[in-house]
């Protein structure tokens, strides 16, 4: 297994800042011997005698007293550290050579290299974080938009964990009463009131389903909204991409079929990341390469959460628009129809088109001259319901948590079905135990080696 190869009473070391040349680099030591090991090559104050949360200037030296660097060492005494272990963070100049020398010194004096995510794994195992909070650390590091950052902060602060723990505690109470009934099975006694249990299960299911329903939004806010720009050749798709990004990202040409492959860029609108994908024009391909491009277009459309269908007001009929949308439409997809090249056809009437097609929004604009781009951005922002993200709301953004909630809900439905059909107490108790297991797996109340390996091996080294 990922972590069974190592003893968790070892002292570990790793670079905590990104690799490469920079102004400073931070090397992290954590474990019961972290202060003692650091004292063997840090020359300044004796770190093992210093108070927690203090910083000290000194030098790092080889065994032969050769000075490697002047550094700042910050001391964290257990349990007042991220891992709840003794921890030293050494800030050196950001030379890869210096970093390598300091880490090798630490290893020669008894430390070992940390595995990916091992600092956070220790924080979890030592009770500093629960499992969902530990996962939020990785989400926080990976966040590239305000909304993703906000979701990670909410989860790391434990609001979601507290809600799951409260649900589980209420269910544990009834589970213990039912287990007691099984101990007195021959006496036909009932300690758990079935009406109260039914009300509790219905209450928990309501909360679980509300959390599950939030996953669609949470997943979008965490990973960005896959937004595909599609339409016929020369509709202005690449021009629209360039206008939204305010840069010449895609080649624009009057020659049909210029875009052969997909181009993907991030557009941030009020803290929401939209993954814009410019695609090859939809038409009967004239060669094998263009055919591959059209195939990729359809693959991206099938994956997208939002479709920006772009058509040329002057060259495309309403019947052609309707035919294209029928081919592109997918379940649960938000569709914006972009009537492009407004400057060439001022007589075009959106009202007439809106009666022919069913879409979320129709916008007339000129990608070439940048008219009504603000309206398009505002519509995109509104489509993903960004206003639902509030500081006090709990939104599920982790696929593992969503799956656990779904399984818990299934188990609770089995509990209700068992009670309704008069199935014996031992089967009801079994379903309750299964529900408790899945809820507990979210916060790490129950874990397996495989689960921990799968989560922490995806962390970066040094975190």
PAZALUM-949496 format. One line per field, with one value per residue (C-alpha): residue number from 1; x, y, z. Coordinates in nm, 3 decimals. Each point is the difference from the previous one (the first is absolute). Example, Ala and Ser with C-alpha at 12.3 -4.5 7.8 and 13.67 -1.06 7.14 Angstrom:
<rs>
resi <- c(1 2) $
X <- c(1.230 0.137) $
Y <- c(-0.450 0.344) $
Z <- c(0.780 -0.066) $
</rs>
This chain:
<rs>
resi <- c(1 2 3 4 5 6 7 8 9 10 11 12 13 14 15 16 17 18 19 20 21 22 23 24 25 26 27 28 29 30 31 32 33 34 35 36 37 38 39 40 41 42 43 44 45 46 47 48 49 50 51 52 53 54 55 56 57 58 59 60 61 62 63 64 65 66 67 68 69 70 71 72 73 74 75 76 77 78 79 80 81 82 83 84 85 86 87 88 89 90 91 92 93 94 95 96 97 98 99 100 101 102 103 104 105 106 107 108 109 110 111 112 113 114 115 116 117 118 119 120 121 122 123 124 125 126 127 128 129 130 131 132 133 134 135 136 137 138 139 140 141 142 143 144 145 146 147 148 149 150 151 152 153 154 155 156 157 158 159 160 161 162 163 164 165 166 167 168 169 170 171 172 173 174 175 176 177 178 179 180 181 182 183 184 185 186 187 188 189 190 191 192 193 194 195 196 197 198 199 200 201 202 203 204 205 206 207 208 209 210 211 212 213 214 215 216 217 218 219 220 221 222 223 224 225 226 227 228 229 230 231 232 233 234 235 236 237 238 239 240 241 242 243 244 245 246 247 248 249 250 251 252 253 254 255 256 257 258 259 260 261 262 263 264 265 266 267 268 269 270 271 272 273 274 275 276 277 278 279 280 281 282 283 284 285 286 287 288 289 290 291 292 293 294 295 296 297 298 299 300 301 302 303 304 305 306 307 308 309 310 311 312 313 314 315 316 317 318 319 320 321 322 323 324 325 326 327 328 329 330 331 332 333 334 335 336 337 338 339 340 341 342 343 344 345 346 347 348 349 350 351 352 353 354 355 356 357 358 359 360 361 362 363 364 365 366 367 368 369 370 371 372 373 374 375 376 377 378 379 380 381 382 383 384 385 386 387 388 389 390 391 392 393 394 395 396 397 398 399 400 401 402 403 404 405 406 407 408 409 410 411 412 413 414 415 416 417 418 419 420 421 422 423 424 425 426 427 428 429 430 431 432 433 434 435 436 437 438 439 440 441 442 443 444 445 446 447 448 449 450 451 452 453 454 455 456 457 458 459 460 461 462 463) $
X <- c(0.000 0.097 0.074 0.053 0.359 0.095 -0.025 -0.186 0.237 0.270 0.102 -0.071 0.137 -0.106 0.000 -0.329 0.024 0.000 0.320 0.217 0.189 -0.167 0.057 -0.052 -0.068 -0.157 0.118 -0.226 0.109 -0.267 0.017 0.103 0.370 -0.048 0.145 0.288 0.094 -0.021 0.232 0.271 0.042 -0.167 0.244 -0.164 -0.225 -0.065 -0.336 -0.099 0.007 -0.215 -0.369 -0.255 -0.083 0.331 0.237 0.380 0.279 0.305 0.209 -0.019 0.336 0.148 0.162 0.332 -0.143 -0.022 -0.287 -0.273 -0.235 -0.131 -0.355 -0.301 -0.122 -0.356 -0.079 -0.335 -0.009 -0.244 -0.295 -0.015 0.088 -0.169 0.084 -0.027 0.367 0.319 0.057 0.275 -0.041 0.330 -0.019 0.306 0.088 -0.179 0.294 -0.065 0.358 -0.058 -0.332 0.165 0.285 -0.230 -0.230 0.300 0.135 -0.333 -0.007 0.360 -0.093 -0.297 -0.295 -0.153 -0.167 -0.372 -0.246 -0.259 -0.256 0.170 -0.002 -0.376 -0.044 0.174 -0.226 -0.298 0.138 0.091 -0.350 0.085 -0.230 -0.271 0.011 -0.227 0.203 0.322 -0.143 -0.096 0.369 0.074 -0.300 0.123 0.345 -0.156 -0.262 0.035 -0.310 -0.175 -0.287 0.229 0.201 -0.314 -0.128 0.333 0.018 -0.354 0.080 0.340 -0.162 -0.213 -0.357 -0.079 0.177 -0.202 -0.326 0.093 0.113 -0.328 -0.203 0.211 -0.027 -0.380 -0.003 0.253 -0.240 -0.273 0.251 0.117 -0.358 -0.065 0.319 -0.127 -0.325 0.199 0.173 -0.345 -0.145 -0.164 -0.192 -0.175 0.078 0.011 0.242 -0.001 -0.334 -0.072 -0.203 0.283 0.252 -0.208 -0.018 0.376 0.078 -0.227 0.165 0.351 -0.098 -0.132 0.333 0.204 -0.200 0.040 0.376 0.001 -0.196 0.267 0.269 -0.087 0.067 0.296 0.171 -0.041 0.136 0.295 0.109 -0.129 -0.292 0.074 -0.139 0.018 -0.021 -0.153 -0.157 0.050 0.325 0.054 -0.272 0.255 0.079 0.373 -0.069 -0.236 0.261 0.260 -0.248 -0.093 0.365 0.102 0.297 0.078 -0.012 -0.155 0.079 -0.274 -0.041 -0.262 0.096 -0.255 0.135 0.297 -0.048 0.087 0.057 -0.154 0.151 -0.064 0.052 -0.122 -0.228 -0.059 -0.332 -0.055 0.198 -0.151 0.235 -0.145 0.202 -0.068 0.054 0.011 -0.085 0.013 -0.297 -0.289 -0.037 0.067 0.380 0.204 0.302 0.103 0.157 -0.308 -0.214 0.201 -0.052 -0.377 0.001 0.190 -0.255 -0.285 0.196 0.055 -0.365 -0.109 0.224 -0.097 -0.211 -0.064 -0.027 0.061 -0.154 0.122 -0.155 0.041 -0.314 0.046 0.092 -0.201 -0.373 -0.219 -0.067 0.374 0.036 -0.278 0.158 0.342 -0.140 -0.189 0.330 0.195 -0.251 0.085 -0.185 0.062 0.190 -0.043 -0.026 0.075 -0.064 0.233 -0.135 0.334 0.095 -0.280 0.171 -0.085 -0.372 -0.170 -0.343 0.035 -0.273 0.088 -0.369 -0.075 0.284 -0.099 -0.336 0.173 0.254 0.008 0.325 0.109 0.093 0.039 0.246 0.073 0.354 0.297 0.306 0.212 -0.087 -0.059 -0.360 -0.216 0.286 -0.086 -0.353 0.146 0.232 -0.282 -0.219 0.276 0.050 -0.373 -0.033 0.219 -0.193 0.307 -0.225 -0.076 0.354 -0.021 0.240 -0.245 -0.113 0.130 0.076 0.138 0.279 0.180 -0.109 0.095 -0.223 -0.286 0.028 0.003 -0.311 -0.179 0.084 -0.111 -0.330 -0.050 0.067 -0.246 -0.265 0.061 -0.057 -0.338 -0.094 0.096 -0.210 -0.296 0.008 0.062 0.345 0.178 0.210 0.334 -0.050 -0.108 0.306 0.222 -0.129 0.053 0.358 0.060 -0.135 0.225 0.298 -0.052 -0.056 0.308 0.212 -0.051 0.171 0.231 -0.182 0.038 0.281 0.182 0.361 -0.108 -0.210 0.286 0.243 -0.232 -0.051 0.349 0.208 -0.153 0.138 0.319 0.318 0.052 -0.372) $
Y <- c(0.000 0.365 0.072 -0.339 -0.006 0.273 0.049 0.313 0.065 0.079 0.358 0.104 0.280 0.158 0.322 0.177 0.266 -0.062 -0.141 0.232 0.324 0.267 0.261 -0.245 -0.369 -0.157 -0.342 -0.174 -0.250 -0.178 -0.275 -0.061 0.057 0.302 0.252 -0.228 -0.069 0.368 0.087 -0.220 0.229 0.330 0.242 0.275 -0.057 -0.355 -0.063 -0.281 0.254 0.263 0.073 -0.104 0.239 0.186 0.079 0.001 0.124 -0.219 -0.193 -0.351 -0.176 -0.323 -0.243 0.166 0.338 0.128 0.253 -0.092 0.295 0.259 -0.097 0.064 -0.301 0.002 -0.230 -0.171 -0.213 -0.293 0.000 0.359 -0.074 -0.103 -0.367 0.022 -0.106 0.197 0.196 0.225 0.205 0.126 0.296 0.000 0.190 -0.161 -0.175 -0.364 -0.078 0.145 -0.186 -0.328 0.050 0.078 -0.296 -0.235 0.131 -0.075 -0.351 -0.072 0.102 -0.237 0.139 -0.159 0.146 0.056 -0.176 0.207 0.137 -0.153 0.319 0.028 -0.374 0.038 0.293 -0.228 -0.299 0.226 0.150 0.348 -0.035 -0.242 -0.162 0.245 0.292 -0.167 -0.033 0.367 0.085 -0.150 0.183 0.329 -0.046 -0.083 0.279 0.238 0.213 0.185 -0.248 -0.306 0.172 0.084 -0.358 -0.140 0.250 -0.091 -0.369 0.043 0.193 -0.306 0.116 -0.300 -0.236 0.130 -0.054 -0.361 -0.071 0.129 -0.219 -0.300 0.056 0.007 -0.322 -0.165 0.050 -0.205 -0.253 -0.068 -0.051 -0.246 -0.190 -0.018 -0.152 -0.269 -0.086 -0.057 -0.161 -0.289 0.236 0.193 0.348 0.324 0.272 0.203 0.164 -0.079 0.317 0.216 -0.194 0.054 0.376 0.014 -0.192 0.227 0.306 -0.129 -0.095 0.350 0.152 -0.257 0.059 0.376 -0.047 -0.241 0.247 0.263 -0.218 0.106 0.363 -0.083 -0.206 0.280 0.264 -0.218 -0.120 0.280 0.004 -0.187 0.242 -0.105 0.251 -0.180 0.090 -0.008 0.107 0.379 0.063 0.197 -0.256 0.076 0.374 -0.038 -0.194 0.270 0.274 -0.169 -0.056 0.342 -0.153 -0.160 -0.361 -0.165 0.052 0.194 -0.038 0.038 -0.349 -0.256 -0.279 0.194 -0.154 -0.369 -0.084 0.118 0.300 0.028 0.307 0.118 0.303 0.129 0.181 0.143 -0.281 -0.283 -0.189 -0.082 -0.248 0.141 -0.245 0.124 -0.280 -0.087 0.114 -0.243 -0.106 -0.289 -0.025 0.049 -0.204 -0.255 0.257 0.220 -0.310 -0.073 0.362 -0.027 -0.329 0.170 0.282 -0.243 -0.174 0.333 0.096 -0.324 0.080 0.366 0.164 0.311 0.026 0.329 -0.062 0.273 0.073 0.267 0.218 0.069 -0.347 -0.242 -0.064 -0.061 -0.351 -0.070 0.134 -0.230 -0.301 0.069 0.032 -0.329 -0.170 0.174 -0.003 -0.223 -0.076 0.253 0.230 0.377 0.149 0.357 0.092 0.273 0.192 0.125 0.274 0.227 0.283 -0.171 -0.057 0.257 -0.121 -0.339 -0.062 -0.212 -0.023 -0.197 -0.244 -0.048 -0.137 -0.265 -0.136 -0.085 0.118 0.173 0.333 0.165 0.289 0.212 0.141 0.077 -0.197 0.200 0.336 -0.126 0.116 -0.156 -0.214 0.122 -0.138 -0.336 -0.012 0.095 -0.274 -0.259 0.099 -0.023 -0.338 -0.177 0.157 0.159 0.193 -0.325 -0.012 0.167 -0.007 -0.195 -0.254 -0.356 -0.111 -0.342 0.019 -0.331 -0.300 -0.243 0.182 0.004 -0.375 -0.062 0.215 -0.190 -0.335 0.125 0.109 -0.345 -0.170 0.227 -0.076 -0.368 0.073 0.157 -0.285 -0.260 0.166 0.034 -0.368 -0.130 -0.143 -0.113 0.236 -0.152 0.100 0.353 0.030 -0.121 0.273 0.264 -0.122 0.028 0.356 0.088 -0.149 0.213 0.319 -0.076 -0.053 0.367 0.135 -0.295 -0.140 -0.326 -0.046 -0.266 -0.011 0.019 0.311 0.186 -0.106 0.123 0.338 0.093 -0.132 0.280 0.272 0.182 -0.087 0.245 0.017) $
Z <- c(0.000 -0.046 0.366 0.161 -0.127 0.244 0.374 0.100 0.286 -0.258 -0.064 -0.358 -0.217 -0.328 -0.195 0.081 -0.271 -0.378 -0.147 -0.207 0.040 0.213 0.267 0.287 0.052 0.309 0.115 0.251 0.266 0.206 0.263 0.358 -0.086 -0.227 0.246 0.100 -0.363 -0.096 0.289 -0.157 -0.302 0.100 0.163 0.203 0.298 0.119 -0.167 0.240 0.286 -0.171 0.045 -0.259 -0.282 0.015 -0.287 0.029 -0.228 -0.052 -0.248 -0.143 0.000 -0.131 0.241 -0.086 0.113 -0.358 -0.015 -0.247 0.056 0.241 0.090 0.220 0.202 0.137 0.291 0.064 0.316 0.017 0.012 -0.129 -0.361 -0.323 0.060 0.384 0.001 0.060 -0.319 -0.135 -0.316 -0.142 -0.238 -0.227 -0.313 -0.292 -0.164 -0.099 0.110 0.348 0.036 -0.102 0.247 0.295 -0.071 -0.032 0.331 0.170 -0.148 0.106 0.354 0.023 -0.194 -0.311 -0.307 0.042 -0.227 -0.195 0.245 0.303 0.207 -0.047 0.054 0.335 0.082 -0.065 0.191 0.294 0.017 -0.126 -0.303 -0.097 -0.343 -0.180 0.139 -0.115 -0.351 0.013 0.047 -0.343 -0.148 0.149 -0.155 -0.338 0.005 -0.295 0.050 0.281 0.011 0.017 0.273 0.197 -0.018 0.120 0.289 0.111 0.005 0.164 0.285 0.069 -0.062 -0.220 0.241 0.295 -0.187 -0.086 0.356 0.143 -0.236 0.087 0.376 -0.017 -0.199 0.232 0.292 -0.170 -0.128 0.357 0.117 -0.282 0.081 0.358 -0.128 -0.177 0.330 0.151 -0.311 0.184 0.230 -0.282 0.136 -0.199 0.113 -0.324 -0.072 -0.365 -0.062 0.136 -0.210 -0.314 0.065 0.059 -0.318 -0.205 0.154 -0.074 -0.355 -0.062 0.107 -0.194 -0.318 0.035 0.029 -0.296 -0.212 0.065 -0.162 -0.356 0.092 0.223 -0.267 -0.252 0.237 0.100 -0.344 -0.221 -0.241 -0.324 -0.259 -0.364 -0.285 -0.299 -0.331 -0.375 -0.172 -0.013 0.260 0.206 0.270 0.017 -0.017 0.295 0.198 -0.065 0.096 0.328 0.090 -0.130 -0.183 -0.336 0.122 -0.306 -0.368 -0.178 -0.375 -0.268 -0.118 0.119 0.221 0.144 0.346 -0.028 0.368 0.326 0.181 0.374 0.220 0.342 0.027 0.353 0.048 0.349 0.160 -0.207 -0.236 -0.343 -0.207 -0.347 -0.286 -0.360 -0.242 -0.368 -0.207 -0.039 -0.363 -0.234 0.021 -0.318 0.115 0.264 0.235 0.003 0.060 0.313 0.110 -0.043 0.194 0.285 -0.007 0.061 0.279 0.178 -0.045 0.167 0.299 0.036 0.268 -0.214 -0.378 -0.178 -0.341 -0.238 -0.338 -0.267 -0.012 -0.370 -0.128 0.219 -0.021 0.304 -0.124 -0.010 0.356 0.116 -0.177 0.153 0.352 -0.033 -0.082 0.279 0.287 0.302 0.323 0.282 -0.236 0.021 -0.351 -0.100 -0.361 -0.126 -0.299 -0.128 -0.247 0.118 -0.189 -0.331 0.059 0.219 -0.115 0.164 0.260 0.302 0.094 -0.316 0.066 0.365 -0.114 -0.212 0.251 0.372 0.158 0.320 -0.161 -0.341 -0.032 -0.307 -0.016 -0.217 0.109 -0.246 0.158 0.354 0.034 0.274 0.135 0.350 -0.042 -0.102 0.301 0.237 -0.146 0.036 0.363 0.075 -0.169 0.259 0.288 0.153 0.235 0.185 0.142 0.340 0.291 0.218 -0.262 -0.022 -0.354 -0.089 -0.259 0.058 -0.210 0.279 0.246 -0.251 -0.054 0.377 0.045 -0.277 0.159 0.343 -0.149 -0.157 0.334 0.180 -0.264 0.071 0.372 -0.076 -0.233 0.261 0.268 -0.237 -0.096 0.353 -0.062 0.317 0.213 -0.099 -0.367 0.098 0.223 -0.285 -0.233 0.269 0.051 -0.376 -0.003 0.295 -0.182 -0.311 0.201 0.207 -0.309 -0.092 0.311 0.060 0.303 -0.190 -0.251 -0.198 -0.113 -0.364 0.066 0.168 -0.272 -0.275 0.166 0.118 -0.290 -0.211 0.228 -0.083 0.189 0.286 0.083) $
</rs>
